[in-house]
Amino acid sequence: MPEAAENIVIAGAGPVGAVCALALKQGGLDPLVLEARPVDAPLSDRRTLALSYGSRLLLERLGVWARIGDATPITRIHISHRGGLGRAMLSAAEEKLPALGYVLSYGELAQALMDELKAASVRMRFGVEARRAQAQGGMAELQLGGDAPEILHARLAVIADGGRGEDTPPAKWSHDYAQVAVVAEVQTEMPHRNLAYERFTPGGPIALLPKGDKYALVWVNAPDEAARIAQLSDADFLAELQRRFGNRQGRFLAVHSRGQFPLRLDYRGTDAGQHVVRIGNAAQTLHPVAGQGFNLGLRDAWELAESCLQAAPGTLGSAAQLARFAAGRRRDALPGIGFTDFLVRAFSTTNPIAHHLRGLGLMALQALPPARHFVARRMLFGKNG
Ligand SMILES: Cc1cc2nc3c(=O)[nH]c(=O)nc-3n(C[C@H](O)[C@H](O)[C@H](O)COP(=O)(O)OP(=O)(O)OC[C@H]3O[C@@H](n4cnc5c(N)ncnc54)[C@H](O)[C@@H]3O)c2cc1C
């Protein structure tokens, strides 16, 4: 074993890497976290995250939730499709929970996690890029880029780089949806009363998530349409959105913080061989239609930390430990990914038979409380739903 080898090195201090580091530290291990971003780089990410109630419980256990000032609860979700009958309403009251989920900006969550990492004295190195991780002589060998390239050794290398590292392997299951999410914050005439919308339209779904006194908008379009929308003035943007979404919230009054994200499915899985494991978006990148990406990543992080804390001495990063962890994660991730992929495809086809079936599906969801309960629990808690 090389001198000065680490137990666990985490590459990437996004929300998933940060949660994993905190759970390990609080359990008594001492991970080292590497982050490519310089220490004082401002977070320019405009993503809004809808955290499930299950994710809130995990963040509470880590002490992070208390640092998040203003997450907006979602108490109801209205699901509909444009130009057809059928709608469904999921409600927190029906699930006997205070909320179905919570809306906050990526930046707010990232800041709360950074503050907690500092408070917990987690070792971090900023401005360091993990270039390659591979098993070598019973350890993980990590090649680091940056000003002075170096090699680190660890019993376990956790890749949580969002799938952006140059060593990212090809996906086992991938699909380019040829869709782009146009994101923004919008003000509506009527207050949101903690009601979220998921409206399926032939161009792609439109989600409105209550956030503060506004709505966070995730408006999915074909790439050329998204490019056209990006050129619109604010007034024309609001008029187009009104036309596509309808009047359920009254008029759309104002828009700001517009941005765009191309959407695809890339499933690599958490298994990356002995001594190396992938979690969060490095393991799976999903379409945001069901708001599952970060929630799945958080459960990756939590279960990996549990698996490391329970590993017998000398078995950290062993093939047996990582295979058991990966099998558990497959049981959670694959149904969620399959459900998300089904939703995107089923609701974006213009086939008239599919259109009627969608309406019937929504009517059945509304008419059958057990079906609603199943969908809600699955979205809230994953495989433990
Ligand atoms: C429009 C949109 C809306 C979304 N909405 C939701 C939602 O409502 N609910 C939900 O659950 N999910 C949602 N998601 C998905 C969610 O944003 C991701 O699942 C989540 O951000 C993944 O976190 P992560 O930590 O794995 O990766 P990231 O957030 O990408 O973080 C990766 C980190 O690693 C660092 N890094 C990169 N390369 C390296 C390297 N080589 N070495 C060291 N560090 C590196 C980066 O600087 C970054 O800090 C949405 C996504 C999009 C695009």
PDBQT file of the ligand as one rigid body, heavy atoms in Angstrom, charges set to zero:
ROOT
HETATM    1  C1  LIG A 401     -33.262  21.825 -16.042  1.00  0.00    +0.000 C 
HETATM    2  C2  LIG A 401     -33.017  20.809 -14.979  1.00  0.00    +0.000 A 
HETATM    3  C3  LIG A 401     -33.916  20.688 -13.916  1.00  0.00    +0.000 A 
HETATM    4  C4  LIG A 401     -33.705  19.707 -12.934  1.00  0.00    +0.000 A 
HETATM    5  N1  LIG A 401     -34.653  19.583 -11.964  1.00  0.00    +0.000 NA
HETATM    6  C5  LIG A 401     -34.492  18.637 -11.022  1.00  0.00    +0.000 A 
HETATM    7  C6  LIG A 401     -35.475  18.471  -9.985  1.00  0.00    +0.000 A 
HETATM    8  O1  LIG A 401     -36.489  19.179  -9.930  1.00  0.00    +0.000 OA
HETATM    9  N2  LIG A 401     -35.281  17.504  -9.046  1.00  0.00    +0.000 N 
HETATM   10  C7  LIG A 401     -34.168  16.700  -9.091  1.00  0.00    +0.000 A 
HETATM   11  O2  LIG A 401     -34.063  15.801  -8.240  1.00  0.00    +0.000 OA
HETATM   12  N3  LIG A 401     -33.221  16.841 -10.053  1.00  0.00    +0.000 NA
HETATM   13  C8  LIG A 401     -33.357  17.769 -11.011  1.00  0.00    +0.000 A 
HETATM   14  N4  LIG A 401     -32.402  17.903 -11.972  1.00  0.00    +0.000 N 
HETATM   15  C9  LIG A 401     -31.194  17.062 -11.917  1.00  0.00    +0.000 C 
HETATM   16  C10 LIG A 401     -30.184  17.608 -10.891  1.00  0.00    +0.000 C 
HETATM   17  O3  LIG A 401     -29.816  18.921 -11.213  1.00  0.00    +0.000 OA
HETATM   18  C11 LIG A 401     -28.930  16.692 -10.872  1.00  0.00    +0.000 C 
HETATM   19  O4  LIG A 401     -29.347  15.368 -10.678  1.00  0.00    +0.000 OA
HETATM   20  C12 LIG A 401     -27.969  17.064  -9.729  1.00  0.00    +0.000 C 
HETATM   21  O5  LIG A 401     -27.480  18.382  -9.883  1.00  0.00    +0.000 OA
HETATM   22  C13 LIG A 401     -26.770  16.081  -9.750  1.00  0.00    +0.000 C 
HETATM   23  O6  LIG A 401     -25.842  16.426  -8.749  1.00  0.00    +0.000 OA
HETATM   24  P1  LIG A 401     -24.340  15.917  -8.837  1.00  0.00    +0.000 P 
HETATM   25  O7  LIG A 401     -23.706  16.399  -7.568  1.00  0.00    +0.000 OA
HETATM   26  O8  LIG A 401     -24.312  14.469  -9.162  1.00  0.00    +0.000 OA
HETATM   27  O9  LIG A 401     -23.703  16.631 -10.113  1.00  0.00    +0.000 OA
HETATM   28  P2  LIG A 401     -23.433  18.179 -10.373  1.00  0.00    +0.000 P 
HETATM   29  O10 LIG A 401     -24.511  19.008  -9.767  1.00  0.00    +0.000 OA
HETATM   30  O11 LIG A 401     -23.183  18.305 -11.836  1.00  0.00    +0.000 OA
HETATM   31  O12 LIG A 401     -22.058  18.486  -9.586  1.00  0.00    +0.000 OA
HETATM   32  C14 LIG A 401     -20.809  17.943 -10.023  1.00  0.00    +0.000 C 
HETATM   33  C15 LIG A 401     -19.665  18.680  -9.297  1.00  0.00    +0.000 C 
HETATM   34  O13 LIG A 401     -18.430  18.077  -9.677  1.00  0.00    +0.000 OA
HETATM   35  C16 LIG A 401     -17.475  19.081 -10.060  1.00  0.00    +0.000 C 
HETATM   36  N5  LIG A 401     -16.601  18.478 -11.044  1.00  0.00    +0.000 N 
HETATM   37  C17 LIG A 401     -16.843  18.226 -12.366  1.00  0.00    +0.000 A 
HETATM   38  N6  LIG A 401     -15.814  17.573 -12.928  1.00  0.00    +0.000 NA
HETATM   39  C18 LIG A 401     -14.901  17.375 -11.944  1.00  0.00    +0.000 A 
HETATM   40  C19 LIG A 401     -13.615  16.727 -11.898  1.00  0.00    +0.000 A 
HETATM   41  N7  LIG A 401     -13.108  16.165 -12.983  1.00  0.00    +0.000 N 
HETATM   42  N8  LIG A 401     -12.941  16.709 -10.711  1.00  0.00    +0.000 NA
HETATM   43  C20 LIG A 401     -13.460  17.300  -9.588  1.00  0.00    +0.000 A 
HETATM   44  N9  LIG A 401     -14.666  17.933  -9.588  1.00  0.00    +0.000 NA
HETATM   45  C21 LIG A 401     -15.383  17.948 -10.737  1.00  0.00    +0.000 A 
HETATM   46  C22 LIG A 401     -18.340  20.230 -10.610  1.00  0.00    +0.000 C 
HETATM   47  O14 LIG A 401     -17.660  21.473 -10.525  1.00  0.00    +0.000 OA
HETATM   48  C23 LIG A 401     -19.565  20.160  -9.657  1.00  0.00    +0.000 C 
HETATM   49  O15 LIG A 401     -19.351  20.921  -8.486  1.00  0.00    +0.000 OA
HETATM   50  C24 LIG A 401     -32.570  18.845 -12.989  1.00  0.00    +0.000 A 
HETATM   51  C25 LIG A 401     -31.652  18.988 -14.045  1.00  0.00    +0.000 A 
HETATM   52  C26 LIG A 401     -31.871  19.936 -15.041  1.00  0.00    +0.000 A 
HETATM   53  C27 LIG A 401     -30.900  20.038 -16.177  1.00  0.00    +0.000 C 
ENDROOT
TORSDOF 0
